[in-house]
Amino acid sequence: MLNVAVCDDDKNFLDEILREAKKVFYNLRTEVSIHAFTDSDKLISSFEKYKPYYDIVFLEINMPPVNGTDVAAKLRVLNKNFKLILISAYVEEAINTFQYDISAFLPKTSIHEKMPELIERLVKEIDNENLLMHVFKVEDVNGRIKIVKVSLSDIMYFESVCRKVYIHTSREKFILHGYQFSAILEQFISKGFVCIHRTCIVNIKYIFSIDEVEVTLDNGTRLPVSRRKRQLIITRLSEIVNIKN
């Protein structure tokens, strides 16, 4: 099931987009749970509490006194992996939205024409991303063993502490059961992760900044970086910037 949020302070338009979205998901035979908001603060609050996070968010840009792009920035801090569609009656605003890692800009005047193709594309993207899921055997706080499924894009970093290997995701932390850090390093170093010191590898897309002694992640987590690894990390980050440009 997909979890979808729609936020617009115009109740009439909110109802219109809900009707159109429900129709498209039904035609695609996609099971979906849609949550509607007229207040962006309630959307942010729901985003903080609701797990799993929303897969798709439709967000109106113009919701005085709040700017929808400010809301988008706050949501991106909470989670980087959802599909974000920004909505506005003003097409010229599209040019100022791409720094929020949007999946699409949807003009209000084209909802009925563009919504079917857009949702179909997003569903396919999510299905393809789900193929990149990894299954881990983990221990809970009581030492009980369970199996968890984690998306590659949701993994922030792995670290080894006192011979235990931890996986930190954007949602929670687990102790891996029966894994050696060397095996994790070998498996994930070619999948967008970078080694910042001998007992920690980080998903490079979560790195916000790097200085002489530590790496800071998007959520504010600070991790020590070895001097030998620092230049490699900077090179990898520079390569990503060059590709995007």
HELIX and SHEET records of a PDB file:
HELIX    1   1 LYS A   11  ASN A   27  1                                  17    
HELIX    2   2 SER A   40  LYS A   49  1                                  10    
HELIX    3   3 GLY A   68  LEU A   78  1                                  11    
HELIX    4   4 VAL A   91  ASN A   96  5                                   6    
HELIX    5   5 PHE A   98  TYR A  100  5                                   3    
HELIX    6   6 LYS A  108  SER A  110  5                                   3    
HELIX    7   7 ILE A  111  ASN A  130  1                                  20    
HELIX    8   8 LEU A  152  ASP A  154  5                                   3    
HELIX    9   9 PHE A  181  PHE A  188  1                                   8    
HELIX   10  10 ILE A  204  TYR A  206  5                                   3    
HELIX   11  11 ARG A  227  LYS A  244  1                                  18    
SHEET    1   A 5 VAL A  32  PHE A  37  0                                        
SHEET    2   A 5 LEU A   2  CYS A   7  1                                        
SHEET    3   A 5 ILE A  56  GLU A  60  1                                        
SHEET    4   A 5 LYS A  83  SER A  88  1                                        
SHEET    5   A 5 ALA A 104  PRO A 107  1                                        
SHEET    1   B 2 ASN A  62  MET A  63  0                                        
SHEET    2   B 2 VAL A  66  ASN A  67 -1                                        
SHEET    1   C 7 ILE A 145  SER A 151  0                                        
SHEET    2   C 7 MET A 133  GLU A 139 -1                                        
SHEET    3   C 7 LYS A 173  LEU A 176 -1                                        
SHEET    4   C 7 LYS A 164  THR A 169 -1                                        
SHEET    5   C 7 ILE A 155  VAL A 161 -1                                        
SHEET    6   C 7 CYS A 200  ASN A 203 -1                                        
SHEET    7   C 7 PHE A 193  HIS A 197 -1                                        
SHEET    1   D 3 ILE A 207  ILE A 210  0                                        
SHEET    2   D 3 GLU A 214  LEU A 217 -1                                        
SHEET    3   D 3 ARG A 222  PRO A 224 -1                                        
END                                                                             
